[in-house]
């Protein structure tokens, strides 16, 4: 058994942390999905603002990035560690896999796991207000879809999540977003 014996099914590969067949393809896929998340997030924010008459609230960490380059770099380090890696490990790698276990990891079980984990991911961002929950749920669907379409390669969703958050921090730092 490779990995840590206390992780069910034999280690990191069980959650999708395996060496991809092609790192360049994985990185490219992650970047494309990350940009798609930003575009879809803007659309979801627009719809959310129409429904709730308010825009999604951004995390204080990203807003802080506009103060200094040190704050921006700190923000990047934190989002890549806790949001990109941590949330993807928890929501896609662990939660989707364990939820799909209920249905013997069938296609239908993974689809139900995608929906459930995306809704939970959305509500995990409740601090952003109702439009932010919608925006994060859409992001969760995209990240989870990318995870499944890549053959459960968690690196794709980690890179996509990190890329989308990096775009947000860069936009705030350079004054392109509030």
C-alpha positions as CSV (number, residue, x, y, z in Angstrom):
1,X,0.0,0.0,0.0
2,X,1.5,3.3,-1.1
3,X,0.9,6.6,0.7
4,X,-0.4,6.8,4.2
5,X,-2.1,3.7,5.6
6,X,-4.7,5.8,7.4
7,X,-6.0,7.2,4.1
8,X,-8.6,4.8,2.7
9,X,-7.9,3.1,-0.6
10,X,-4.2,3.4,-0.3
11,X,-3.1,6.9,-0.3
12,X,-3.0,10.1,-2.3
13,X,-3.9,8.4,-5.6
14,X,-7.4,7.7,-4.2
15,X,-8.2,11.4,-4.1
16,X,-6.6,12.1,-7.5
17,X,-3.1,13.2,-6.5
18,X,-1.3,11.1,-9.0
19,X,1.3,11.9,-11.5
20,X,-0.5,13.0,-14.7
21,X,0.3,11.4,-18.0
22,X,1.3,14.9,-19.3
23,X,2.2,17.8,-17.0
24,X,2.0,20.3,-19.9
25,X,-1.5,19.2,-20.8
26,X,-2.5,19.2,-17.1
27,X,-1.2,22.8,-16.6
28,X,-2.9,24.0,-19.8
29,X,-6.2,22.4,-18.9
30,X,-5.9,24.0,-15.4
31,X,-5.2,27.4,-16.9
32,X,-8.1,27.2,-19.4
33,X,-10.5,26.0,-16.7
34,X,-9.3,28.8,-14.3
35,X,-10.1,31.4,-16.9
36,X,-13.5,29.8,-17.6
37,X,-14.2,30.0,-13.8
38,X,-13.5,33.8,-13.8
39,X,-15.8,34.3,-16.8
40,X,-18.6,32.1,-15.4
41,X,-18.1,33.7,-12.0
42,X,-18.7,37.2,-13.5
43,X,-21.8,35.9,-15.2
44,X,-23.1,34.3,-12.0
45,X,-22.3,37.5,-10.1
46,X,-24.4,39.5,-12.7
47,X,-27.3,37.1,-12.3
48,X,-27.0,37.1,-8.6
49,X,-27.0,40.9,-8.5
50,X,-30.2,40.9,-10.6
51,X,-31.9,38.5,-8.2
52,X,-30.6,39.8,-4.8
53,X,-29.8,43.4,-5.9
54,X,-26.3,43.1,-4.6
55,X,-23.0,41.9,-5.9
56,X,-21.0,39.1,-4.3
57,X,-18.7,40.2,-1.5
58,X,-15.1,39.4,-2.2
59,X,-12.8,37.9,0.5
60,X,-10.9,40.4,2.6
61,X,-7.7,38.6,1.6
62,X,-8.2,39.5,-2.0
63,X,-9.3,43.1,-1.2
64,X,-6.2,43.5,0.9
65,X,-4.0,42.6,-2.1
66,X,-4.5,46.1,-3.5
67,X,-2.6,47.7,-0.6
68,X,1.0,46.6,-1.3
69,X,2.9,44.1,-3.4
70,X,3.8,42.2,-0.2
71,X,0.1,41.9,0.6
72,X,-0.5,40.6,-2.9
73,X,2.3,38.0,-2.6
74,X,1.0,36.9,0.8
75,X,-2.5,36.6,-0.7
76,X,-1.1,34.5,-3.5
77,X,0.7,32.2,-1.1
78,X,-2.4,31.8,1.0
79,X,-4.9,31.2,-1.8
80,X,-2.6,28.6,-3.5
81,X,-2.1,26.8,-0.2
82,X,-5.5,26.9,1.5
83,X,-8.0,27.6,-1.3
84,X,-6.4,25.9,-4.3
85,X,-4.8,22.9,-2.6
86,X,-6.8,22.7,0.6
87,X,-10.3,23.3,-0.8
88,X,-9.7,21.0,-3.8
89,X,-8.4,18.3,-1.6
90,X,-11.4,18.6,0.7
91,X,-14.3,19.2,-1.7
92,X,-13.2,17.4,-4.9
93,X,-10.6,14.9,-3.7
94,X,-12.2,13.7,-0.5
95,X,-15.9,14.7,-0.4
96,X,-16.7,13.8,-4.0
97,X,-15.0,10.5,-3.7
98,X,-16.6,9.6,-0.4
99,X,-20.0,10.7,-1.6
100,X,-19.6,8.6,-4.8
101,X,-18.8,5.6,-2.6
102,X,-22.4,5.6,-1.5
103,X,-23.4,4.7,-5.1
104,X,-20.4,2.3,-5.7
105,X,-18.6,5.1,-7.7
106,X,-20.9,4.7,-10.6
107,X,-21.3,7.6,-13.1
108,X,-24.6,8.5,-11.5
109,X,-23.0,8.5,-8.1
110,X,-20.2,10.8,-9.3
111,X,-22.8,13.1,-10.8
112,X,-24.7,13.3,-7.5
113,X,-21.4,13.8,-5.7
114,X,-20.6,16.7,-8.1
115,X,-23.9,18.4,-7.3
116,X,-23.7,17.8,-3.5
117,X,-20.1,18.9,-3.2
118,X,-20.7,22.0,-5.4
119,X,-23.7,23.1,-3.3
120,X,-21.7,22.6,-0.1
121,X,-18.8,24.5,-1.7
122,X,-21.1,27.4,-2.5
123,X,-22.4,27.5,1.1
124,X,-18.9,27.3,2.4
125,X,-18.5,30.8,0.9
126,X,-21.6,32.1,2.6
127,X,-19.6,35.2,3.8
128,X,-19.8,36.4,0.2
129,X,-23.6,36.8,0.5
130,X,-26.3,35.0,-1.6
131,X,-24.8,36.1,-4.9
132,X,-21.4,34.8,-3.7
133,X,-23.0,31.4,-2.8
134,X,-24.3,31.2,-6.3
135,X,-21.0,32.3,-7.8
136,X,-19.1,29.7,-5.7
137,X,-21.6,26.9,-6.5
138,X,-21.0,27.6,-10.2
139,X,-17.2,27.5,-9.6
140,X,-17.6,24.2,-7.7
141,X,-19.5,22.7,-10.6
142,X,-16.8,23.8,-13.0
143,X,-14.0,22.6,-10.7
144,X,-15.7,19.3,-10.0
145,X,-16.5,18.8,-13.7
146,X,-12.9,19.4,-14.6
147,X,-11.8,16.9,-11.9
148,X,-14.1,14.2,-13.3
149,X,-13.5,15.0,-17.0
150,X,-9.7,14.7,-16.4
151,X,-10.1,11.2,-15.0
152,X,-10.2,12.4,-11.4
153,X,-6.8,14.2,-11.7
154,X,-6.9,16.6,-8.7
155,X,-4.0,18.6,-10.1
156,X,-6.3,20.0,-12.8
157,X,-8.8,21.5,-10.3
158,X,-6.0,22.7,-8.0
159,X,-4.3,24.5,-10.9
160,X,-7.7,25.9,-12.1
161,X,-8.7,27.1,-8.6
162,X,-5.3,28.7,-8.1
163,X,-5.3,30.3,-11.5
164,X,-8.8,31.9,-11.0
165,X,-7.8,33.2,-7.5
166,X,-4.5,34.5,-9.0
167,X,-6.5,36.4,-11.7
168,X,-8.7,37.9,-8.9
169,X,-5.7,39.0,-6.9
170,X,-4.0,40.5,-9.9
171,X,-7.1,42.3,-11.0
172,X,-7.5,43.9,-7.6
173,X,-3.7,44.7,-7.3
174,X,-3.6,46.4,-10.7
175,X,-6.9,48.3,-10.0
176,X,-9.0,46.4,-12.5
177,X,-11.4,45.2,-9.9
178,X,-12.7,46.3,-6.5
